[in-house]
Amino acid sequence: MLQTIQIIAVIQGLFVLSVLYTNRKDYKKTTFWLLFGSLFSIVLYIIADDKNNLFIQNTDWFLFDNTLFVTFLFLFFRYYKSGKEKFEKSDYLFFIPNILYFILEIIEIKLLKENLMVEIFEIFSELTFVVYLSIILYSVVTDKRRIWLIYFVSPIVILFVFLFINDIFMIVGLSELPFFNEQNFNSYLLLVVAFLFYFIAFKLFNNAKEILPTTEISKYKNSKLNEEMINNYKTDLIYSMEKDKLYLNGKLSIQDVSEKLNIPRQYISEVLNEHMNTNFQDFINEYRVEEFIKRLKNDQNNQFTLLGIATDVGFNSKSSFNAIFKKFKGLTPTQFKKNLF
């Protein structure tokens, strides 16, 4: 039965990869290749894990390893959240634990016996992947956009957390985690991955644009902004909010900010939209929400109503305040206050 699910998951995975690759030009390059890499590595792992090798039973093809999936997925969430278009060379350093892990596998095969130094490095590499997985989970929990992928990635990530912790326990000579061993892990993983590939295939047939961030023809393609100007304008915009608190003006407009900072209006829009992954209203309102929370926590404001504090920080109506607050915090202001106290 397990092998049947394994074969189904591999077939689904190869189908998904082929469709994604065919439509690769529709998606942003970096996030596409990182997701493609994570899915491809998990297909390889399903095919050739040493406990469930589809071709040669009980054979360890260690290069087809689950740690590659973890690193690719970690980088995928990193770039998805930041919105960066180009892969930075420094991020190749995140693959160092994978390289170390492969070297350790080769050493173990050559030595054919336990070695203290190898075990120490194994614990280090396993802990690194636990950190990667923890960051992925944090990204999932804090992501305001709630992309479709997080609901299916979360169980896989949690399984890998247990696997690596279990491995660390075994390396240091402790017993396995209760109700968890590598065989159970493989069974759970195959089921979850099979559902993940099925769901991606379903999405591809219904609305392929929901799979990944899509490429867009930028309306700023003829922009004259250079890197130095962009950084300066970003600094000025942030300073105007954090120090000058322009957002407290309930009638603040992009034109007001343009005149105050002596930055052309179109450049403000471009910097916010293209380089800060937001728009003017969200940029202003996020500061207003944080200022509201700061004042709500201050006992000196206990005599004021929620609407009174909201008006003080720049909101103009109760309905817009409630909607904006829930957009950023996932709760109404009243619910947030109850949780706070």
N, C-alpha and C positions, 0 to 999 in steps of 0.2 A: 504493500500500500504506500509506504513512504517513498519507494523508488518511483512509483507511478506519479505521485505529486511532484517529485523531483524532475521527472521528464516533462511534465506539463509546465512547470515553472520555467524550465529552460526554453521550451518552445515559445511560450508567451514572451519571455525576456528577449529572445532573438527577434521575434516579430516586432516588439516595441522598439528595440534598438534600430531595426531596419527602417521603420516608419519615421522615427525621430531623425535619423541621419538623412533620409530623403528630403525632409522638410527643414533641415538645419539652417537654411538661409532666412527662415521666418523668425528665428529666435536670436536673442543677444548672444554673441559668440562665446563669451567667457562662461556665463551660467549654463549655456547649452553643453559645452564640452565637459564641465565639471559634473553635471548631472549624468551625461552620457558615460563618463568615466566611472562614476559610482555604480550605475546600473550594469555596465559591462563587467566590472570587477566582481559584482555579486553573482552574475551569471557564471563567471569562471569558477568562483568558489563553490557554487552549487554543483557544477559539473565535476570538479576535481578535488573536493575536500577529502582528506586522507581517510575519514571515517565513512564516506559515502561516495567514493569515486565511481562514476558511471561506467568507466571503461575497464579499469583494473582494480579489483577489490583490495581494500586495505593497503593502497599505495599512496604515499605522501608526495603529492605534487605541491611542494610548499610555496612555490611562486604564485600559485593560484590561492591567494591568502585573503582572509576577510578584513585585514587591517587596511588594505587599499581602499575598500569601500568606505571605511570610517573617515579616512583622510579626504577623499574626494567629496564626501557628503559634508564634512566640516567646512571645506573651502567653498562648496556650493552655497551654503547658508551665509557664509561670510560675505560673498560677493552679492548674493541676492539682497541682503539687508543694506549693504553699503551702496548698491546701485552702480558700482564701478564697472566701466566697460572693458577696460584692458587689464589682462592678468599681469600682476607685478612680479618681477623676477625674484624678489626677496621671498615671495610666498612658496617658492620651490623648497625652501628650508623646512616647511611643514612635512615634507616627505622623508626627512632624515630618519625619524623613528622607524619608518617602513624599511628603509635601506638597512638600518641597524638590525631590525627584526629578521630580514632575509639572511644577513651575515651570520647571525646567531644560529639560524636554522642550519646553515651550511656547516658551521663549526660543530654543532651537535651531531650531525650526520657523520662527520669525519672522526670525531672523538669516540662516538658510540658509548659515551658514559657521561655522568653528571659532572659538572665543573662549577665551582663556587663563583668564579668571575662571570661565567656565562649566565648563571642564575641571577646574579645582581643586575646585569644589563637587561635580562629578560623582564625583571620586575620594573625597571626604569621604563622600558618601552611599553609595557602593559599599562603602567600608570599614565603615560603620555596619552594613550588612546582613551583611557577613562576620562581624562581632562577634555579631550576633543569631544567626546560624547556628551559630557556635562555641558559644554558650551553650546552644542547643538540643541540640547533640551532647553537650555535657557533661551536660545533664539526662538524656539517653538513657542514657549510660554509667553514671551514678551512681544512677539510679532503682532502688530495691530491689524495687519492685513489678513491674517488667518488664511494663507494660501492652502489650496487643496492638499498639497503634499504632506503637510505636517501631521494630518490625521492618520496617514499610513506609515510615515517614517517613524513616528513616536514609538510604536511597539517594537520595531526593529532596533531602534537605538537603545531602548530599555533592555532588550534581550542581550545586546552586545555589552552593555554595562555589567550585567550579571555574569556574562561569559568571562570578561577580563578580570573581574573581581574573583571569580571562581579560579581562574588560572593563577592569579597571584597567591591565593590561599594554597593551591597545590604546590607552587614553587617553594613557598616557605615552609612546607611540611604540614600544613593544616588540612583538615578534612574538607571535602567539597561542601558547597552550600546546600542546606536542606532542600529536598525536592528539585535539585538542579544538578544536572551533569551535562557533559558535552553532547550525549546522545539526545537528551531531551531538548537541548538548545537547537540542534539541527532539525528536529521535528517541528518545533515551534517556528523556527526561522523559515522553513520551507513553506509552511502554511501562510504565514504573513506575506512573504515575498510573492507567492502565487497570487494572492489577493491584490497586492500592490501592482503587479504587472497587468492583471486583468483590469484593474481600475484605470491605469494609464491608457491601455488599449481602448477602453470605453470612452475616455475623454478625447482620445485622438479622433475617434469616429464622430463624436458629437460636437466638440468645440476645441480644436487643437490649440487655439490661442490661450486656453486656460492652463496649459501644461507648463509653460515657461514664460518669462518676460519676453515680449516680442520686440523686434527691431522697429524703430520708427524713423521716418524721415524728419529730421529736426528742422523746426522753423528757424533755428538759429545757425544754420549751416554756413551762412555768409557773415557770421559774427566777426567783429574785429577785436574781440577780447583776447588777451593773451594770459598766460598762466599767472604772471605777477599781478595783473589787474584783477583777475578772478579772486586770488587770495586776499588782496587788499580790500576788495568790496565785501567779501565774506566776513572779514574781520570787522569792517565798519558796521555792517548790518547787525552782527552779533553784539558788538559794543553798544550800539544804539538801543538795543533791547535790554541787555543785562545791566548797563550802567545808567543810561539816560532814561530807560523805561518808557520809551515812546508808546508802547502798547497800552498804557494807562489812558491814553486819549481814545475815547469811544468812537470818535469820528475819524480816526487815523486812516489815511488813504495812501496808496502807493506814491501818489504825486507829492504828498506831504513829506514822505521819507526821502524821495528824490531831491526835493528842494533842501531839506535839512542836511543831507549828506553830500549834496552836490554830485550825485550819481545819476546819469540818464535813466529815465524810467524803464526803458527797454532792457538796460543792462541789469537792473534789479530783478526783473522778471526772469531773465536768462540765468543769472547766478542762482536764484532760488530754484527754478525748475530743472535746470541741467546739472548743477553742481552741488545742490543741497537737497535734492530729491523732495521738494515740497513746493508749495505755492504761497503767494503773499498772505492770503487769509489764514491758512493753516500755520504759517510761520508766526504770525501775530497771535493767533488764538492759543497756540501751545504755551506761549509765555504767559498769557492771561490765565490759563488754567493752572499753571504752576504757581503763579502769584496768588490766585484764589486759595489754593491748598495751603500755601505758606501762611496766609492770613487766618485761615480757618483753624490752624493749629495753635495760633497765638491766643492765649486766654484773654488778652485785652480786647479782642473782637467778639467776645461772647454775647454782648448786648445787641449785636447786629444780626439781621436775618441773612439767610444765604443769598437772597436777591440783592440785599444791601451791599454785601461784600462783592458780589459779582459786578454790580454797577460800578463800584469803586475801582475795579481792576480793568474796566473797559468794555464790559458787555452791555448791550443796549436793551435787551429784552429777556424775559424769563424763558421763553420758548427757545430762542437761539442759544442761550446759555446752557440750558439742559441738553440740547442736541449736541452742541460742541463738546461739552464736558463728557458725555457718554461716548462720543466718538474717540476721544483720547484715552479715557480711563475705563471704558467698558461698564461703567455704573452711572446711575443718576447722582447728582450732587447729594441728595438726601440719603441714598444708600451708602455713598462713600462716607458721609459723616457718621452714620451708624456704625460702620466697620471701624472707623477711626477711634471712636470712643466706646 
